[in-house]
Amino acid sequence: MRSVHLSAHTRTVASWAVLVAITLVSWLLGHSGVHRQTVVGVATITVLVLTVVKARVVLRSFMEVGAGPRWLRWGTDLWLLVLLVVIVGLYTW
């Protein structure tokens, strides 16, 4: 399999586009106008998951964690996962 090498500018623009898309999806979920408890709960958890994805993009792309050592990449991913599980657990409890 060939690896694709993108320029720093292209990676930055792609990261920015992903962040904008996730923001728009989160905004649409928040302003969907549906007020049933189950739908609101699913939308809230979806927004929380999207927030973790955004945080990972920011950490990897703009804070240079992606170019860091493996332990740092895994550590930040684990931290985000634990944070998500705790927040969703508190929300659903």
N, C-alpha and C positions, 0 to 999 in steps of 0.2 A: 504494500500500500504506500502510495506517495504521500508525503506530508506537504501541506500547503503552507507556504511562508508568506504572510501578509505584512505589509509595511506597518509601522507604528501608527501612522495616520489612519490607515484603513481599519486597524483594530480599534482605535479610539472612536472612529465614526460608527463602527458596528456596535460597540459597547453603548454608545450614546443612543443609537436607534433602539436597541433592546430596552434600555432604561425608559425611554419615552413610550415605547409600546406597552411595557408593563404598567407604567403610570396611567396611561389611557384606559387600559383594561381594569385596573383597580378603581379608577374614577367611575367608569361605567357600572361596575358592580356596586359601588357605593350609592349611586344615583339611579338604581334600576326601578325604584318606585314600588317594589314588592315589599309587603310588610308581614308576610307569614313567617312565623318563628323559625321553621325549618329552613326556609329559603334564605332568611337573613343569617342564620347560623352557618350555612354552607358558604354563603358569600363572604362572611367575615373570615372564616378559616382560609378560604381561597386567597383573600387579600393578604392575610398573614403569610401564607406560603409564597406569594408573589413578592412580598417585602423581603423575605429571606433570600430569594433569588436575586433581587436587586442589590441587597447587601453583598452577596457573593460576587456579583459583577463588579461592584465598586471596589471591593477588596482585591480581586484578582487583576482588574484592569487599571485602576487609577491609584491604588496604593502599592502596586508592584508586588503583591503577595504571589501572584502567578509566576514570577521569576525567582521567587525565594526558594529556600530549601523545602524538601518534602514535608518535614515535620511541621513547618509553618503553614503550608497549604492544608494539610490534614487537620492541624489544630484549629485553624479558622473554620474549616468545614464542620468539624465536630462541635465547636462552640456555637455556630449558627444552628445546627441540628438540635442541640440540647436546649438552646434558647427557644426555638420553635416548639419543641415538645412541651416545655414548661408553660409557655404562654397559651398554647392551645389547650393543654391540660387544665390550667386555671380557668380559661374561658368556658370550657365545657363542663366543669365541675360544678 
